[in-house]
Amino acid sequence: MKFFILAGGYGRRAEPLSLVKPKPAFPFDGVPLLARMLGRLRGLGCVEGFVNLHHLGAQVMSAAGDGSGIRFFEEAELSGSRVLTRALPFLNDELLAVNGDTFLDIPLGEMARRVRAPGVDGVLLARSDRSGRYTRLLCDGDRFLANAPPAPEGEAALMYAGAALFKKRTVARIDESNFFASIRRQALNFQVVHFDGVWLDVGTPSSYFQAHGDYLSRRGRAGGNGFSPGVEVSPAARVQHSILWENTRVGPGVSLSSCIVTGDLALESGDHSRRIVSRLGVFPFA
């Protein structure tokens, strides 16, 4: 089975972080999200796949490591879900599509079993949501019907978890920028697999910070820092519960608490709490 990681978007909601680095390259404990996700996919036996490039594409390509088994598709203009059709000449039957701004465990065995049932065109991975931030999935039993606006905060709803499994024939029928629109218009039979495993979202700066903290907690380092390569911190500096991207130098007069520092930066003094510190300026978490 081949995979396609959708990694070309601008990540507007993640600004100002995404002005410095594309979301698939955001570090998780010093390693790009894309590299982490590729490791998960290879662990599932998906060793060949595709990644699309557009916004800061060279950084996305670098985040993929040595690029083993990956064919990169550069897009002069973003085509949304239609880019999946570029994989058609290389597919045997099924294609696993994964959002490039999500880290998750994928129940691939169950998804594959469901997609191979008679009359099924594809499978969507879904999870419960009470945050009121994500578009809802409306279903009839386990069959996807349509999207709907987010439910009020606190109300149980079902949301798309960022992974879908397509039959090859279904990929050929994607003709809109949002594949959900193609599913609805063509009345395709997409089944929903419910999922409650690891799911970390980097859609906004605050969700990235929370996701990074959750990732460290799962590694037994709750409340710790995440340092990328090339970070230097003076012993006299105070750095707590913060994320420092590559090539950050923190001098003795600096105090950072619950901050994201976006790298290639030398800090000699300053006291920051819940701030994004970058070459573009200092910003509060939205």
C-alpha positions in Angstrom: 0.0 0.0 0.0 1.3 3.4 -0.9 0.7 6.6 1.1 0.3 10.3 0.2 1.2 13.0 2.7 -0.5 16.3 1.9 2.2 18.8 2.9 1.8 21.8 0.5 -0.5 24.1 2.4 0.3 27.6 3.7 -0.8 26.9 7.2 -2.4 30.3 7.7 -3.8 29.4 11.1 -0.4 28.5 12.3 1.1 32.0 11.6 3.6 33.3 12.6 5.2 29.9 13.0 4.3 28.8 9.5 6.0 32.0 8.1 9.3 30.5 9.3 8.7 26.8 8.8 6.0 24.8 7.1 3.8 22.8 9.5 5.1 19.4 8.4 8.6 20.5 9.4 7.5 21.7 12.9 9.8 19.8 15.3 8.6 17.2 17.8 11.3 16.9 20.4 13.8 18.1 17.8 12.7 15.9 14.9 10.4 17.2 12.1 6.7 16.1 12.3 7.0 14.7 8.8 10.0 12.5 9.7 8.1 11.2 12.8 5.0 10.4 10.6 7.1 8.7 8.0 8.5 6.5 10.7 5.0 5.5 11.8 4.0 4.7 8.2 7.1 2.6 7.6 6.3 0.8 10.8 2.9 -0.1 9.3 4.6 -1.5 6.2 4.0 1.6 4.0 7.5 2.1 2.6 6.6 3.9 -0.7 4.6 7.0 -1.1 4.2 10.6 -2.2 4.5 14.1 -0.7 3.4 17.3 -2.4 5.4 20.5 -2.1 4.4 24.1 -2.4 4.8 26.5 0.6 8.4 26.4 1.7 8.8 23.2 -0.3 12.5 22.8 0.2 12.0 22.7 4.0 9.3 20.0 3.6 11.7 18.0 1.4 14.4 18.3 4.0 12.1 17.3 6.8 11.5 14.0 5.0 15.1 13.0 5.7 16.8 11.0 3.0 13.6 10.8 1.0 13.9 7.0 0.7 10.8 5.6 -1.1 9.2 9.0 -1.6 8.3 10.7 -4.9 7.8 14.5 -4.5 5.2 16.4 -6.5 5.9 20.1 -6.8 2.8 22.3 -7.3 3.1 25.7 -8.9 -0.4 26.3 -7.5 -2.1 24.3 -4.8 -4.8 22.0 -6.2 -6.1 20.6 -2.9 -7.2 17.0 -3.0 -6.8 16.9 -6.8 -3.1 16.4 -6.3 -3.8 12.8 -5.2 -4.6 12.0 -8.8 -0.9 12.5 -9.7 -0.2 9.2 -7.9 -2.5 7.2 -10.1 0.2 5.9 -12.6 2.1 4.5 -9.6 -0.7 2.8 -7.7 -1.6 -0.9 -7.5 -5.0 -0.5 -5.8 -5.2 1.5 -2.5 -3.8 4.9 -1.5 -3.6 6.1 2.1 -3.9 9.9 2.3 -2.6 11.6 5.5 -2.7 15.3 6.4 0.8 16.7 6.8 -0.1 18.7 10.0 -1.1 15.7 12.1 0.7 13.0 14.0 -1.3 9.9 14.7 -1.5 6.2 15.1 -3.4 4.8 12.1 -5.4 1.6 12.6 -4.5 0.5 9.1 -5.5 -3.1 9.4 -9.1 -2.1 10.2 -9.2 0.5 7.5 -7.9 -1.9 4.9 -10.5 -4.6 6.0 -13.3 -2.1 5.6 -12.2 -0.6 2.3 -12.0 -4.1 0.7 -15.6 -4.9 1.5 -17.9 -5.1 -1.6 -19.3 -1.7 -2.8 -17.0 0.4 -0.6 -15.1 3.3 -2.3 -13.1 4.5 0.6 -12.7 4.8 4.4 -12.4 7.9 6.6 -10.7 7.9 10.0 -12.8 9.7 12.5 -12.6 10.6 16.2 -14.8 12.1 18.9 -14.5 15.8 19.4 -15.9 18.2 22.1 -13.7 21.1 21.4 -16.1 22.9 19.0 -13.2 23.7 16.7 -13.4 21.1 14.0 -15.9 20.5 11.1 -18.3 17.7 12.0 -18.9 14.5 10.0 -22.5 13.6 9.5 -23.1 9.8 9.1 -25.8 7.3 8.6 -24.5 4.5 10.8 -20.9 4.0 9.5 -21.5 5.7 6.1 -20.3 9.3 5.6 -23.0 11.6 4.4 -21.7 15.2 4.7 -19.7 17.8 6.5 -21.3 20.3 8.9 -20.2 23.3 10.9 -18.5 22.6 14.3 -20.8 21.6 17.2 -20.9 23.9 20.2 -18.0 23.4 22.6 -18.7 20.5 25.0 -21.2 18.8 22.7 -20.1 15.4 21.4 -19.4 15.3 17.7 -17.5 13.3 15.1 -14.5 14.8 13.3 -12.2 13.8 10.5 -8.9 12.6 12.0 -6.7 13.4 9.0 -6.3 10.0 7.3 -8.3 8.3 4.5 -8.0 5.2 2.5 -9.0 5.3 -1.2 -9.5 2.6 -3.8 -7.5 3.5 -6.9 -10.7 3.9 -8.9 -11.9 6.4 -6.3 -8.7 8.5 -6.5 -9.4 8.8 -10.3 -12.8 10.4 -9.4 -11.5 13.2 -7.3 -12.3 16.3 -9.3 -12.6 19.0 -6.6 -10.1 20.7 -4.3 -11.8 19.1 -1.3 -12.3 15.4 -1.7 -15.3 15.5 0.6 -17.2 17.5 -2.0 -16.4 14.8 -4.6 -17.7 12.1 -2.3 -21.0 13.9 -1.7 -21.7 15.0 -5.2 -20.9 11.5 -6.7 -22.7 9.7 -3.8 -19.6 7.6 -3.2 -19.8 5.0 -0.4 -17.2 6.1 2.2 -17.2 4.2 5.5 -16.1 5.7 8.8 -13.7 4.0 11.1 -13.9 5.3 14.7 -10.5 5.9 16.3 -9.5 7.0 19.9 -5.7 6.5 19.7 -2.8 9.0 19.5 -3.8 12.1 17.6 -1.8 15.3 17.7 -2.7 18.4 15.7 -0.4 21.3 14.8 -3.0 23.5 13.2 -2.4 26.6 15.3 0.5 27.7 17.5 -1.4 26.8 20.7 -2.4 23.4 19.4 1.2 22.7 18.3 2.5 23.7 21.7 -0.1 21.4 23.4 0.6 18.6 20.9 4.3 18.9 21.6 3.7 18.7 25.4 1.5 15.6 24.9 4.2 14.0 22.8 6.8 14.6 25.5 4.3 13.2 28.1 4.0 10.0 26.1 7.7 9.7 26.2 7.8 10.1 30.0 9.1 13.7 29.9 6.0 15.7 31.0 6.8 19.4 31.4 10.1 19.1 29.7 11.7 21.2 26.9 12.1 20.3 23.3 15.4 21.3 21.7 16.3 20.9 18.0 19.9 20.4 16.8 22.2 23.4 17.2 20.5 24.8 20.4 22.8 26.3 23.0 21.5 27.3 26.4 23.6 29.1 29.0 23.7 27.4 32.4 22.6 30.8 33.8 19.5 31.0 31.6 16.1 29.8 32.8 14.2 27.7 30.2 11.1 25.8 31.2 8.5 23.9 29.2 9.6 25.5 26.0 10.3 24.5 22.4 13.5 25.8 20.8 14.0 25.3 17.1 17.4 24.7 15.5 20.3 27.1 15.9 18.9 29.0 18.9 21.4 30.5 21.3 20.1 31.5 24.7 22.3 33.8 26.8 22.5 34.0 30.6 20.1 36.9 30.9 17.2 35.1 29.3 14.1 33.6 31.0 11.7 31.5 28.9 8.6 29.8 30.2 6.1 28.0 27.9 7.6 29.6 24.8 8.3 28.7 21.2 11.5 30.1 19.8 11.6 29.7 16.0 15.4 29.2 15.5 18.3 30.9 13.9 18.2 33.4 16.7 20.5 34.6 19.5 18.8 35.8 22.7 20.9 37.7 25.1 18.3 39.0 27.5 14.6 39.1 28.1 11.8 37.5 30.2 9.2 35.8 28.1 6.2 33.7 29.1 3.7 32.1 26.7 5.3 33.9 23.8 6.4 33.1 20.3 9.9 34.5 19.9 11.1 34.8 16.3 13.1 36.8 13.9 9.8 38.4 12.9 9.1 39.7 16.4 7.6 38.5 19.7 4.0 37.4 19.6 1.5 36.1 22.3 -0.1 32.7 21.8 -3.5 33.4 20.1 
